[in-house]
Amino acid sequence: MIGYIITHSSSTAYDQKWVYGRTIFESISEVVDDVFQNYLSRPNVKQPILTQYCDGSRVTCPQWLSQWGSAALGEQGYTASEIIRYYYGSDMYINFAEQVSGVPSSYPGYPLSVGSVGADVLKIQEQLNAISNNYPLIPRLVPDGVFGEATQEAVKVFQSVFGLTQDGIVGSRTWYKISDIYVAVTRIAEGV
């Protein structure tokens, strides 16, 4: 929820268990990147929504979201919103957070590709240039806010260097990886 601090317990009774240094599955990392800016809400409800998650076999929670129950609904063609509403009622919504704190700028909500123009393209060009100071394989750009072939090529090289799909498109996964690396290299450059 925007403007609220959400506490994660790292207890499997309430959250997914996170352990420092433990490996994660790449597929899970990709899904988290894809849904990072999404959150659940109910109209006129200003407290966090408990969405306790049970695996359905070792831990069962009747009438609560479960791994295998939601998988079965997905196999029947239910959308993510329909699955959430199945368990939590018809007044639940999946929203897109316009702004995420702790990053230079939030993903604009649409992919950037050849033909895109504007401030978001300019941000990506400037961030790629800063990153190229530490990763010289990434070509430097003329920051002009126009996503042309040179920007596409710089994005593809960035994606190659950081293990992303090399499509030359700045979707949410590429946007946040650029942001992550930009923050890292600019903090190093500033001695922070």
Disulfide bonds with the S-S distance in Angstrom:
Cys54-Cys61 1.84
